[in-house]
Amino acid sequence: VSVNTHTAGELVSRPQLAIDGDRAVATWSVYKSNNLGTANRIEWSYLDFGANAKWAKPIVMIVGRGESFGGRLLDLKADPTGGVIFVFARQSTDTFLFMRRLAADSTEWSTDVLLTYGDRGAFPSLTVAPDGTAYVVYNLGDGESVNVAGVAVPTKSIVPGPEVLLTTSQDGSRGRPAGATDITG
């Protein structure tokens, strides 16, 4: 089933999908060329499950401004308390990592919540605990030595907790962090 309409000269890449109760929510990055480092925009759509289920017309969610944006700088997960949570980074000289929430059955995303900025926030990975607490892990630093750090954002909060360093430096170490929560949170 096609979710979006292909436009000549654009490339759609790196879709994300989350199930929010009785609907599926999808996001994807739209690029003007094959350069997957800088998306032109991020779009989203949803599918209400039911007898006449069809994807809603795609909506532009966030527009790029020329910095590294989209693709590997975002993540989407379902919130077990209802709705979905989306994290995304804008990366230029510094990285700015944001979070948005979409409440159950809503089509309006929350405003951006700044999670961190500076030499941190690249390659975010989101996991959501059963109580709705969002945990985001990401790269801390760049170049030859990169650590992993993370923050937690409690349910219904717009204030992230303190940053926690999860690794220690090892010369030449680099990677992409990933996080998960179990049923106990």
N, C-alpha and C positions, 0 to 999 in steps of 0.2 A: 504494500500500500504506500503510495507516494505521500509524503508529509509536506514537502515544499515543491515549488515550481523552479526548475533550473533556469537560470538567466545566463545568456551568452556572455562570456568573458568573466564569469565568476566560478569559483570552486567552493563547494560546501564540504566541510570536513569535521572530523572528530565529534560526532553526535554523542550526547549524553541522554540517558533515559532513566526516569524514576517513576514509581507507581505511588500515587496518592489516593488511597482508598478506591473510589470508583472511577478513577481516571489515570491516564498516563500523561506525563509531562516530559517533553523533549526539548533540548537546547542544542544548537550547533553553531559553528563558526563559519562565516562567509568571507571568502578571500577574493580579491580582485585579480590575483594571479596565482601561480604555483608556489609562491613564497609563503610557506606555512608559518612564518614567524610573526607576521603582522596581519591580523584579520581586519577587514573593513567594518564588520559588525557581528554581533551575536543575535540570533533570532531564537524564538521559542514558539511552541504550539502545544496543544493538549488534545487528548482524545477522551471524551466521556464514554465509559463503557455502557452499552445498552443496545436496544434493538436497532436503532438507526445510527450506530456509532460511526463517526467520521472525524478526521482531524480538523480542528479549527484553523482558520486562515493564519499563516505564520505572522508573528508580530516582532518588530525590531525591539530588542530588549536593551542593548547597549551598543553605542557607536564607538569605534576606534578613533584614536587621535594621532595615529602615526607611530606610536610606540609599539613594542612587542605586546601582543594582545591576542586573546583567544586561544583555541587549541589546547596545548599542554598547560596553559596557565589558568585552567578552570576545572571545577568539579561540581556535580549535582547529586544530591541524595534525597531520599524520602525521609520525612520526619515522622517517627512512629506515633507522635501525638497529633498528627494531621498536617498536611501540606508538604512542601519540599523546601530544601535549602540549597542555595547556589553560592559558590565562592569563585572569585575571579581576580586576576592580577593585571595591573598595567605596569609594564616594565620599560624604563628608559635609563637614565643615570641611576635612579633609585627605583625600587619596586614598591608599589602600593597594593596591598591585598585587602579585598573587600568581601563582604557577605551580604546576601539578600535572602529574604524569606518570602514564600508564596503560601498564604494560608489555604487550608482545605476549601475547595470549591470557589476560590477567588481567582480573578484574572488580573489582579493588581499586585505587583511585587512591592515589597517594602523599600524604603530608601536604603542607600548604601551604608553599611556599617564598616568603618575602617578597623581592620584587625591588626595590621602592622605595616611598617614602611621602612625604607632604607635598604640595607644590603640583605634583606630577608623577605620571604614571601613567594619565591619562585617555586614552581612545581607543587602547588597546593594539593593536598589530599584531605578529603572531608569524610568523617564518619559521624553518625548521630546515635546517641545512646537512647535506650527505651524511654527515658524521661524527656527527650527532646533537646538535651544538651548537645551542642555542636562542638566537635573536636576537629581542629584543623592543624595538620602538620605540614611543614614546608622546609625548603632549603634556607639555611642561614649562612650567608657569605657567598662568594663566587670565586672563580679562578681555580687554583690548585687544591685548596682545602675548603670543603663545604661540610657544615654540620647540619643536623636536623633539629628544628625547634617546633614548638606547638603552642596553641592557645585553646582555651575552652570558652564557649559563650553559652551561659545558662539559658534555658527555655524562656522565651518571651523577653529576653534581655537584648539590649543594643550595646552592652559594654562587655568587651572581652576581658577574661581574667588575665593574670600576669603571664608573660611568655616564659616557657620552660624549655631549657636546653636538654635535648634528649640523647645527644651523642657527644663524644669528645673528638677533637681534631686528630686525624691521622693524615700525614702528608700524602698528597695525591689522591685522597678519597673523594669520590663524587658519586652521586646516585640520585634516584628519585624516591622520596619518602612515600610511604603508604601507611594508613592507619585503619584500625578496625576496633569495634566495641563488641563485647559479647552480650548475652541476654541480661546480665547483671549490671551492665553499664560500665 
